[in-house]
Amino acid sequence: MAPLRQLAARLYRIHPPEEVIVLLSAVAVGMGTGLGAVLFIRLMAVIDHGVHTLAQMAQAEVGPPGGWLLRIAVMAVAGLVVGVVVEGWAREAKGHGVPEVMEAMVVTGGRIRARVAALKLLCSAVTIGVGGSAGREGPIVQVGAALGSILGQVSRVGVHRMRTLVACGAAGGIAATFNAPIAGAIFALEIVLGSFTVRYFGAVVISSVSASIVARAFLSARPAFTVPAYAIHRVAEFPLYGLLGLLAGVVAAAFIWLLYAVEARVDGWRVWPPLRYVVGMILAGGVGMLLPGQGVLGPGLHRIGEIVASDFHMPLAIMAALLLLKLIATSLTLGSGNSGGVFAPSLFMGATLGGMVGTVAHLVWPAVVVNPGAYAIAGMAAVFAGAARAPITAILIVFEMSGDYALILPLLVATALATVVAQALSPESIYTMKLARRGIRLSAGRVVDLLAGVSVAEVMDEEVHAVDREMDLATLSDLFAQSGHHCVAVLDDGGHAWGMVRREDLDQAIHRNLPMTTPAGEIATPLARLVVIHPDESGADALSRMGVRGLESLPVVSRSQPLEFLGLVRRNDLLDAYTVVVSRRGALHHQVRHALGPQPAGTEFVDIDLKVGDAGVGKRVGELAARLPREAILIAVRRNGRTLVPHGGTRLEVGDRVTAFARSDDATALLRALQGGSESQEGEGSGGREGAG
């Protein structure tokens, strides 16, 4: 035993290079995700086989209606099971999963609860196995991300390493699902991380490949569906692919709108929460009955394979019906809270749309459009690109499944136009829309509107160094060198704001060999041409305005007295504020989770609309703290279309909608604290309640 102990002690003292640790971690996460995908797919297949067998038995006994009625009954039971599990133990497992991973990346530094992996796998297998219209990639992405997060938490790594491991799991999920490791890696970088930096690339690729190898070993080396190698035959086809891209953008936007319209409507039902899941599954099953066996229910991957095949033939009416019914069934399944992904349904809708365009074009110009299936492939990539705003992932997944790059130009045309049209019709993607409804807005994977709750007045520097317009460059240069300022205000003879001189302006003047006696006014930017910000605008507005011209700071001016500089807001100040807001939101996230965990029953979310004369109007949250129930938490303040994260200094205004989490018994006291008056008035002011347990 002594030699073994000595060896263990030596190994413990070894400190391998960081690259080795990251590589081994990525392999471990990828293999774990691959095994999770294998378990998920096989469990889903077992459930599907069992439901199919029961449906056949019922059909043999009472005819075709009996089989479908039994399937709908099973779907209802499955919805009940999923609803109870999700509402009781893991709210993160609700819906399609990827937004929750993105939220964890920006709110909690990549930390995901360990139970999410197991419960998401179980709930998604049940939802899809019984016939729910959803994809299997979203659940595996979330399971892989949870595994990466668990490894990071056990290892006690920092935030950057944690996010890398979460991205590794997400990449492995796509790779294992579609047997497409390159697309999996790009998906994680393009959607989950929103960054193509070297910091993440190597680890994400290694994890993606590891997951794909494990999935191939246990399942199959073939991709999810086979895509034939097509080629462009005539240049005249490019306008047709452009038209397909435009239509795909419209379909993608419609998918986003309908999914979240259903979710908003269902979330507003004042019923026992698991009943929402049941109703969604029943309605989805009823939609599937309109075209039984055509792929409306389930992931529909087999139908995609048939549509993109070279010998593809299907009536236009059937394709149109499939597109519409798949859109409705998926929105009902996921919008009601049941667990599954949106990747496969968007590919399905894109394939049917492309098949319709290709079929019509082939009938009109048979000599030009030879293979309608090629348009189905392009439509598949275009609709997903428009819905997810991930054109690179969409193109690469088609390439990996077909192994042919002949359609590169048509795919680029279709996906680019689809992305532009979908962006114009729906500013948020199908993944970021859910986050936007929670007050978290992402741009290219980065949080920008967390700063919407921070005013410029809170972060600006009120000390602005001012100089006279006649100060010469020599004196100005000495001032910049001694003070370290990035810019100084220039005043006119009356002491009013005239303009601004930045360090870059001085550098350009010296580079142009201007005389050192040149007055500051000649190199300053006049006030009329300055990009300014007002103190009541948000930090997000300031950051966006800086980004337009690549500025590092903005002068703050008064709306009532525009000739007066109130201060200066710098990019670094905004980044510091962003860090504070993220920390505050993360702490709030854990507070709510803690409240929901031990005592889920008897709690609820309360929305309170503040009116003129209400007790909370004009007061800061800190002033109201003593009046609030002890276990109530103010979660958000909705104001003028923006969501603010409340803190002690937040002043409540007329028209604010305050969202709070409290015990049901304390709801009346909470209303009284913010609104005052009688209980009847308080009840009228409440915007609504959502039971949490």
Buried (B, 14 or more C-beta within 10 A) or exposed (E): EEEEEEEEEEEEEEEEEEEEBBBEBBBBBBBBBBBBBBBBBEBBEEBBEEBBEBBEEBBEEEEEEBBBBBBBBBBBBBBBBBBBBBBBBBBBBBBBBBBBBBBBBBBBBBBBBEEBBBBBBBBBBBBBBBBBBBBBBBBBBBBBBBBBBBBBBEEEBEEEBBBBBBBBBBBBBBBBBBBBBBBBBBBBBBBBBBBEEEBBBBBBBBBBBBBBBBBBEBBEEEBBBEBBEBEBEEEEBBEBBBBBBBBBBBBBBBBBBBBBEBBEEBBEEEEEBBBBBBBBBBBBBBBBBEBEEBBBBBBBBEBBBBBBBEEBEBEEEBBBBBBBBBBBBBBBBBBBBBBBBBBBBBBBBBBBBBBBBBBBBBEEBEEBBBBBBBBBBBBBBBBBBBBBBBBBBBBBBBBBBBEBEEBEBBBBBBBBBBBBBBBEBBBBBBBBBBBBBBBBBBBEBEBBBBBBBBBBBBBBEEEBEEBBBEBEBEEBBEBBEEEEBBBBBBBBEEEEBBBBBBBEBBEEBEEEEBEEEBBBBEBBBEBEEBBBBBBEBBBBBBBBBBEEEEBEBBBBBBEEEEBEBBBBBBBEBBBEBBEBBBEBBBEBBEEBEEBBEEEBEEBBBBBBBBBEEBBBBEBBBEBBEEBBBEEBBBBBBBBEEBBBBBBEEBBBEEEBBBBBBBBBEBBBBBBBBBBBBEEEBBEEBBEBBBBBE
